[in-house]
Amino acid sequence: MAVGTPKRSWLERLQRELGRTRTFWREARRTLDGRRFAELREALEADVVPVAETVTFALEHSARRLADTSGPRPDIAVISCMPPAETGIASATLLTFREADYPVDIYAHYGSAQDYLSAITDQRLASSQVRVFHLSTLPLGQQALGYRAQVYALGNSDHNQPVMRALRRNRHFPSPCRLVVHLHDPCLANILARTMREERRELRQVIWSCYGVDLGEAPSQGRMAEAGILGLRPLLAGVDVDLVIVNSAAAAQMVRRELPNHRVEAIFHPVFASHAADARQPTAQGALIGSFGVPGVSKRSEVVIEAFEEIRRRRPNARLVIAGYEAGPFARSFNLRPESGYDVHDSPSDGEFARLMASVDIAVQLRKENLGENSGVMARIAGLNVPVITSPGRAFDEYAPFASVLRSEEGAPELATLILNQLKSDCDGSAAERRLYAASRQPDLFCARLQELVR
């Protein structure tokens, strides 16, 4: 047996090499006789050509609409993600500017003709003064309408890369109007890394040049955060930005340290009213718990699950709603099943997301760390008047008037107790604080403040 094993191993290696050789010659023949080029042409016709046709259609359609200057002339152009982009910034932009009492043009990237046509006919904007155009036609819009300000809404997820490209294009083609950056996430480490790859610049060298810090060969987002690097300096270098807007005082403090020569103003993250709030009725058992947004370690989702398991031992009828982008894969990785009390909703529609948030007795929205970003989910929960438990620190401290807090050093046992106590004791006073918070942060107030700042 000891003698035969090496011989079989040698034969297996020979067979593998022969297989590779046969594959090589087969692929070579396909290339020489033209079949590979035919396959490539078919792939291009199936994938690239429709995309090119979509862009051409959206550009031509947007350009024709911009050429008609007979209507109101907006002062403000907003450049942002828009639905169907699966990011909270897309929903926030739509729900915010539809409440403006002045005309607004929104420019967004769309990957298909259907998405573009759906956007310009979106019934949620039907009674508003908002018009939607393809992002690539922004220079035409600026030339035709002479916007006073362009407002770039930015976050740290990949969805925001087209917006960052448009902003950085001003390095080469300066805009005649005021440039305003609205940061939903002060830390743009992911966008910085993507941008440097696109521009073929070495991230390590860029960080050294802008911050005087050497983070090694492959600087990660975590290492950048530990070094206090937000990524804004290199991203805004060479762009004549007049104003940076953030959603909290904590974020403003961080951005001022990063950009000491820029004007930085804090407004707030708008709270969006929902018809779902009117129909909200706590469950009879008082044990429907919700966790919303992208689940994962950064949201301390494993702590939420462990706390829920403890609650189920005391209240067998309790259920946990997990809803957000990538909720399905997360639930499969933890083997979370309906029969065990888990209701998982992967990438729900905006309306369904609001209905799910309104259906729970309490929401748990934790963060392992906070890099200054506000939570769009927290703002929507406040609008629904749902009790909520969150983490302390930075921007999340602004939710203190209406939210219970799980301290960073506390874990699942403390969270389970906090949830059960909150379910028993949520009173009219807490509900009144949530309503007051929501009333002071309505979208129309945000739009009015923005208009004041860009005058």
C-alpha positions in Angstrom: 0.0 0.0 0.0 2.8 2.4 0.9 4.4 1.7 -2.6 1.2 2.1 -4.6 0.1 5.5 -3.1 2.9 7.6 -4.7 2.3 5.9 -8.1 -1.4 6.8 -8.0 -0.6 10.3 -7.1 1.9 10.6 -10.0 -0.7 9.2 -12.4 -3.3 11.7 -11.1 -0.9 14.6 -11.7 -0.2 13.4 -15.2 -3.9 13.1 -16.0 -4.5 16.6 -14.7 -1.7 18.0 -16.9 -3.0 16.2 -19.9 -6.4 17.6 -19.2 -5.0 21.1 -19.1 -3.1 20.6 -22.3 -6.3 19.3 -24.1 -8.2 22.4 -22.8 -5.5 24.7 -24.0 -5.5 23.3 -27.6 -9.3 23.2 -27.7 -9.5 26.9 -26.7 -6.7 27.8 -29.2 -8.6 26.1 -32.1 -11.8 28.0 -31.1 -9.8 31.3 -31.2 -8.1 30.5 -34.5 -11.3 29.5 -36.3 -13.2 32.5 -35.1 -15.7 30.8 -32.8 -14.4 32.7 -29.7 -14.8 36.0 -31.4 -18.4 35.1 -32.4 -19.1 34.2 -28.8 -17.6 37.5 -27.6 -19.7 39.4 -30.2 -22.9 37.6 -28.9 -22.0 38.5 -25.3 -21.5 42.1 -26.3 -24.8 42.2 -28.1 -26.6 40.6 -25.2 -25.1 42.7 -22.4 -23.2 45.7 -23.4 -25.3 46.9 -26.3 -28.5 47.1 -24.3 -26.7 49.1 -21.6 -25.3 51.5 -24.2 -28.8 51.9 -25.7 -30.2 52.6 -22.2 -27.7 55.3 -21.5 -28.3 56.8 -25.0 -32.0 56.8 -24.4 -31.8 58.3 -20.9 -29.3 61.0 -22.1 -31.4 62.0 -25.1 -34.7 62.0 -23.1 -33.2 64.0 -20.3 -31.5 66.5 -22.7 -34.8 67.1 -24.5 -36.6 67.8 -21.2 -33.8 70.2 -20.1 -34.0 72.1 -23.3 -37.6 73.1 -22.4 -36.9 76.1 -20.1 -40.4 77.4 -20.1 -41.3 76.2 -16.6 -39.9 77.2 -13.2 -36.1 77.6 -13.1 -34.8 75.7 -10.0 -32.0 77.3 -8.0 -30.8 73.9 -6.6 -29.7 70.7 -8.3 -29.3 67.7 -6.1 -26.9 64.9 -7.2 -27.7 61.7 -5.3 -28.6 58.0 -5.4 -32.2 57.5 -6.1 -34.5 54.4 -6.0 -34.1 51.6 -7.0 -30.6 52.0 -5.5 -30.7 49.9 -2.3 -29.4 52.5 0.0 -31.1 54.7 2.6 -29.7 57.8 1.0 -31.8 57.1 -2.1 -35.0 57.0 -0.1 -34.0 59.9 2.0 -33.3 62.1 -1.0 -36.7 61.3 -2.6 -38.7 61.7 0.7 -36.9 64.9 1.6 -37.0 67.0 -1.5 -40.6 66.1 -2.5 -41.5 68.3 0.6 -39.6 71.4 -0.6 -41.7 74.4 -1.3 -39.4 75.4 -4.2 -38.5 73.5 -7.4 -35.6 71.0 -7.3 -33.9 69.1 -10.0 -32.4 65.7 -9.0 -29.7 64.0 -11.0 -29.1 60.3 -10.5 -27.4 57.4 -12.2 -29.8 54.7 -13.7 -28.7 51.4 -15.0 -31.7 50.7 -17.3 -34.3 52.4 -19.3 -37.0 51.0 -17.1 -35.4 52.4 -13.9 -35.1 55.8 -15.5 -38.6 55.9 -16.8 -40.0 54.6 -13.5 -38.0 57.4 -11.7 -39.4 60.2 -13.8 -43.0 58.9 -13.4 -42.7 58.0 -9.7 -46.1 58.7 -8.1 -44.4 59.7 -4.8 -43.1 62.8 -6.6 -46.4 63.5 -8.5 -47.5 66.4 -6.4 -44.0 67.8 -5.8 -41.8 70.4 -7.5 -39.1 67.7 -8.2 -37.9 66.7 -11.6 -35.5 63.8 -12.1 -32.8 63.6 -14.8 -30.0 61.2 -15.7 -26.7 62.1 -14.0 -24.8 62.4 -17.2 -26.9 65.4 -18.3 -25.9 67.6 -15.3 -23.6 69.8 -17.4 -26.4 70.5 -19.8 -28.8 71.3 -17.0 -26.3 73.7 -15.4 -25.8 75.4 -18.8 -29.5 75.6 -19.6 -30.9 76.6 -16.1 -27.9 78.2 -14.3 -28.4 76.5 -10.9 -27.3 78.6 -8.0 -26.0 75.5 -6.2 -25.3 71.8 -6.8 -25.8 69.6 -3.7 -24.0 66.3 -3.8 -25.5 63.8 -1.3 -22.8 61.2 -0.3 -22.4 58.2 1.8 -19.8 55.4 2.1 -21.4 52.6 0.3 -20.6 51.6 -3.3 -23.9 53.1 -4.5 -22.4 56.6 -4.1 -19.5 56.1 -6.5 -21.3 57.7 -9.5 -22.0 60.8 -7.3 -18.4 61.0 -6.3 -17.3 60.8 -9.9 -19.6 63.6 -10.8 -18.2 65.7 -7.9 -14.6 65.1 -8.8 -15.2 65.9 -12.4 -15.3 69.5 -11.2 -11.5 69.4 -10.8 -11.3 69.4 -14.6 -14.5 71.2 -15.5 -15.1 73.8 -12.7 -18.8 74.5 -12.2 -19.9 78.2 -12.3 -22.2 77.6 -9.3 -21.7 76.9 -5.6 -20.8 73.3 -4.8 -22.3 71.8 -1.6 -21.5 68.4 -0.2 -24.1 66.8 2.0 -22.4 64.0 4.0 -24.7 61.3 5.3 -21.5 59.4 6.4 -18.5 61.6 7.4 -16.2 58.7 6.9 -15.8 57.9 3.2 -13.0 55.4 3.5 -14.6 52.9 1.2 -15.4 55.5 -1.5 -11.8 56.8 -1.2 -10.4 53.3 -1.8 -12.7 52.8 -4.8 -11.9 56.2 -6.3 -8.2 55.7 -6.0 -8.5 52.4 -7.8 -10.5 54.0 -10.6 -8.0 56.8 -11.0 -5.1 54.3 -10.7 -3.5 56.0 -7.8 -1.8 54.2 -4.9 -4.0 54.6 -1.8 -1.1 54.2 0.6 0.8 57.1 -1.1 -2.4 59.3 -1.2 -2.9 58.8 2.6 0.7 59.6 3.3 0.6 62.8 1.2 -2.7 64.1 2.8 -2.3 62.9 6.4 1.4 62.1 6.9 0.5 58.6 8.1 1.8 55.3 6.6 -0.9 52.6 6.9 1.0 49.9 5.0 0.5 48.2 1.6 -3.3 47.8 1.8 -4.9 50.3 4.1 -8.2 49.0 5.3 -11.2 51.0 6.3 -10.8 49.9 9.9 -7.2 51.0 10.0 -8.1 54.4 8.5 -10.8 54.8 11.1 -8.4 53.9 13.9 -6.0 56.6 12.6 -8.8 59.1 12.6 -8.8 59.4 8.8 -12.2 60.1 7.1 -10.9 60.2 3.6 -12.4 63.6 2.8 -9.1 65.5 2.3 -8.0 63.6 -0.8 -11.5 63.2 -2.2 -12.2 67.0 -2.1 -8.7 68.1 -3.0 -8.9 70.2 -6.1 -12.7 70.6 -5.9 -13.9 74.1 -5.1 -16.4 73.1 -2.4 -18.2 76.1 -0.8 -20.1 74.2 1.9 -20.2 70.9 3.7 -23.5 69.9 5.3 -23.8 67.1 7.9 -26.7 65.7 9.9 -25.4 66.1 13.4 -23.2 68.2 15.7 -21.0 65.2 16.3 -20.4 64.7 12.5 -19.7 68.5 12.2 -17.0 68.2 14.8 -15.4 65.3 13.0 -15.5 67.0 9.6 -14.1 70.3 10.9 -11.1 68.4 12.2 -10.6 66.8 8.8 -11.3 69.9 6.8 -10.3 72.9 8.9 -10.4 75.3 5.9 -14.0 74.4 4.8 -17.2 75.8 6.0 -19.2 73.0 7.8 -22.8 73.3 8.9 -25.0 70.8 10.7 -28.7 70.6 9.9 -30.3 67.3 10.8 -31.5 64.0 9.3 -35.2 64.5 8.4 -37.8 62.4 10.0 -40.3 61.0 7.5 -44.0 60.7 8.4 -45.7 57.5 7.2 -49.3 56.4 6.8 -48.1 53.2 8.5 -47.7 55.3 11.8 -51.5 56.0 11.8 -52.3 52.3 11.7 -49.7 51.3 14.3 -51.1 49.0 17.0 -48.8 47.2 19.5 -49.3 43.5 19.5 -51.4 41.8 22.1 -48.4 39.9 23.5 -46.2 43.0 23.4 -43.2 40.9 22.1 -42.7 41.7 18.5 -39.1 43.0 18.2 -37.5 44.6 15.2 -34.0 45.0 13.8 -33.8 47.0 10.6 -31.1 47.8 8.1 -28.1 45.8 6.9 -27.5 43.1 9.6 -24.0 42.1 10.7 -21.2 42.4 13.2 -21.1 46.2 12.8 -24.7 46.4 14.0 -24.1 43.9 16.9 -26.7 41.6 15.3 -25.3 38.6 17.0 -26.0 40.3 20.4 -29.6 41.0 19.3 -30.1 37.3 18.3 -28.7 36.1 21.6 -30.9 38.5 23.6 -33.9 37.4 21.6 -33.2 33.7 22.4 -33.2 34.7 26.1 -36.5 36.5 25.7 -38.0 33.5 23.9 -37.3 31.4 26.9 -39.4 33.8 29.0 -42.0 34.6 26.3 -42.3 31.7 23.8 -44.6 33.8 21.6 -42.0 36.5 21.0 -40.8 37.1 17.5 -37.9 39.0 15.9 -38.3 40.8 12.6 -35.1 41.2 10.7 -35.5 43.4 7.6 -33.0 45.1 5.3 -30.5 44.6 2.6 -28.7 41.2 2.8 -31.0 40.1 5.6 -31.6 36.7 3.8 -27.9 35.7 3.5 -27.4 36.8 7.1 -30.3 34.7 8.4 -29.1 31.7 6.5 -25.6 32.0 8.0 -27.2 31.9 11.5 -29.8 29.4 10.6 -32.6 31.7 11.6 -35.9 29.9 10.9 -39.6 31.0 11.2 -40.4 28.2 13.5 -37.8 29.6 15.9 -39.5 33.0 16.0 -37.6 34.8 13.2 -39.4 36.8 10.4 -36.7 37.7 7.8 -37.4 40.1 5.0 -34.6 40.5 2.5 -34.4 43.9 0.7 -38.0 44.9 1.2 -39.6 47.7 -0.8 -39.7 51.1 0.8 -43.4 50.8 1.6 -43.0 47.3 3.0 -40.0 48.5 5.1 -42.1 51.2 6.7 -45.0 48.8 7.3 -42.6 46.3 9.1 -41.1 49.1 11.2 -44.6 50.2 12.2 -45.6 46.7 13.1 -43.1 46.1 15.9 -43.5 46.8 19.6 -39.9 47.9 19.9 -36.9 48.3 17.6 -33.2 47.5 18.4 -30.7 49.5 16.4 -27.2 49.0 17.7 -23.8 50.0 16.4 -20.5 48.4 17.3 -18.8 51.7 16.5 -20.1 55.0 15.2 -18.1 57.0 12.6 -20.3 60.0 12.8 -23.1 58.8 10.6 -26.7 59.2 11.4 -29.1 56.4 10.9 -31.8 56.8 8.4 -33.6 53.9 10.0 -33.6 55.7 13.4 -35.1 58.8 11.8 -37.9 56.7 10.2 -38.5 54.9 13.5 -38.9 58.2 15.2 -41.5 59.2 12.6 -43.4 56.0 13.3 -43.3 56.7 17.1 -41.9 53.2 17.8 -39.9 52.7 21.0 -36.2 52.0 20.3 -33.0 50.9 21.9 -29.7 52.1 20.4 -26.0 52.5 21.1 -24.3 55.5 22.6 -21.7 57.7 21.0 -21.3 60.6 18.5 -24.3 61.1 16.3 -26.4 58.5 18.1 -26.3 60.7 21.2 -28.8 63.0 19.5 -31.4 60.2 19.8 -31.1 60.2 23.6 -34.4 62.2 24.2 -36.5 59.3 22.9 -34.3 56.2 22.8 -33.0 53.8 25.5 -29.3 53.0 25.4 -27.4 49.8 25.6 -23.8 50.7 26.7 -20.9 49.3 24.6 -19.7 47.1 27.4 -23.1 45.5 27.9 -24.2 42.3 26.1 -27.1 40.0 25.4 -28.3 39.5 29.0 -28.5 43.3 29.6 -30.2 43.8 26.2 -32.8 41.2 26.9 -33.6 42.8 30.3 -33.7 46.3 28.7 -36.1 45.1 26.0 -38.5 43.5 28.5 -38.4 46.5 30.8 -39.0 48.9 27.9 -42.0 46.8 26.7 -43.5 47.1 30.2 -42.8 50.7 30.8 -43.1 52.7 27.6 -45.3 55.5 28.6 -47.1 58.5 27.2 -44.1 60.7 28.2 -41.7 58.7 26.0 -44.2 58.8 23.1 -44.5 62.5 23.5 -40.7 62.9 23.3 -40.6 60.9 20.1 -43.4 63.0 18.6 -41.6 66.3 19.6 -38.3 65.0 18.1 -40.1 64.1 14.8 -41.9 67.5 14.6 -38.7 69.4 14.9 -37.0 67.5 12.0 -39.6 67.5 9.2 -38.3 67.3 5.6 -39.8 70.7 4.7 -37.7 72.3 7.6 -34.6 70.7 6.2 -35.3 72.0 2.7 -35.9 75.5 4.1 -32.6 75.5 6.0 -30.7 74.2 3.0 -32.2 77.0 0.9 -31.0 79.6 3.4 -27.5 78.1 3.4 -27.0 78.2 -0.3 -28.3 81.7 -0.9 
